[in-house]
């Protein structure tokens, strides 16, 4: 079976990520459902989590996924993770560790970027110096 993929586009650069359905079946199904129509959000730099970009997906099925699946704290380059209840989707562009107001916390690993990784992660990294940029997330 072919892995489902999602597409991120920001700053004129696009990349695809494979959903990790076997590791996070509920979260990836909710993300896929949410992306029945593409979403456009602001991509910002994470305040506490290191070299990580963050987008807030808004209302939708991800908000209903309260439990962690395959929990991780480390966010490596190209990893796409989400906070429980889907309030944040994070994209690692360097070394990161998920932190919240209470300290180190866990996330669910959703996907890994598999195409145009270096170029797209450079766009994500620019949010640390240049501020927010628009990102479109869609199904492939």
N, C-alpha and C positions, 0 to 999 in steps of 0.2 A: 504494500500500500504506500502511496506517495504521501509524504509529509505535507500538511497544510502549511502555507506560507503567508506572511503578512508583509506589507511594504511600508517603509518609512520614507518620507520625502521632506527635505528641509534644505534651504539655501541652494536650491537647484541640483541637489545631489540625492539620489535614491539608493536604498539598500533593501534587500529582502532578508527576512528572518524566518527560520523554520520553527514552528510551534513544537514544544516538547510535550506532546499529548500523552505519551506513556507515563511521564513523570508528574504531570499536573492536569489530569483529565477534566476536572470541574472548571478550573481557572481558564484553561485554553478553550474549552467549549463556550464559556461565558464571553471571552474576548472575541471569539469568532462570531458569535451571535451579535455582539455589540457592533461589529464591523460590517453588518449587512449593508450599511451605507458608510462611506469613508467619513472619518472625523478629522477636523482641523483644530489643533490646540496650540498653546504656547509651550515651547520647549525651554526650560530654564535650568540653570546650574543648581545642583543640590547644595544646600547650606552646610549640612553636617556629615554627609556620606562620602566625601572624597571626590574622585574624578568620575562623576556621574551626572547625567542629564535627567531631568524629571519632567513628566507631563501629567496633567490631571485629567483623566478621561471623562469625568462627569458622571451623570446618572446613567444607569443601565445595568445589565446583568452582572458585571464585575462586582458591583456593590453588594450583591447577594452572596458572594463567595467569602465566607468568614473564616474558614479553616485553612491552615497552611497545608500545602502539598509539596513534598520534597524540599523542606525549608533550608534556606541558606542565609548567611549574613554577608559573605564576601560577594562582591559584584565585580567580575572580571571584564576586560574589554570585550565588547560584543555580546555580553549577556543582557537579557531583557528580563526584569523581575517586576513583581507587583507586591504592594503592601496588602495585607488582608483587608477585605471589603473594597478592594480596587480603587482606593482614593488616590494612589500614585502608581505610575508605571515608570520604572527607572531603566536607563540605558548606560551601561558602563563603557567609558572610553579610556580608562586607565585603571588604577587600583582603587577600589572603593569597598566600603563596609557599611551596610545599612545601619543608620542611626536615626533615632527619633528623639523626642524631647526627654525621654526617660533613659537614653543611652543606646547601646547596641541592641538591635532587634532583628527579627527574622522576616524574610520575604519568601514568596513562591517564585521559582524560576519558571518563566513562561516560554522563552524562545532564545535562540542564538542567531546572531546575524551571520549570514552565509554568503552574501554577495556584496561587492563594493564596500567591504567593511572598513578599510583604512580611510577612504575618502569620506564616508558618512561619519565615522567616529571623529574625524577632524572637525566636521561641522558641529557635532555635539559638543566637543571640547571648546569651541569658540564661545559658547554661551557663558563660560566662566569669565572671559575678558570683555566680550562685546555685548553681553546681555541676552535677553530672550530672543528666540526666533520662532517663526511659525513652523509647525510640522503637521503633515497630513499622514494619517495611518489608514491603511485599507487592506482588504483581502487581495491576494494574488490569484 
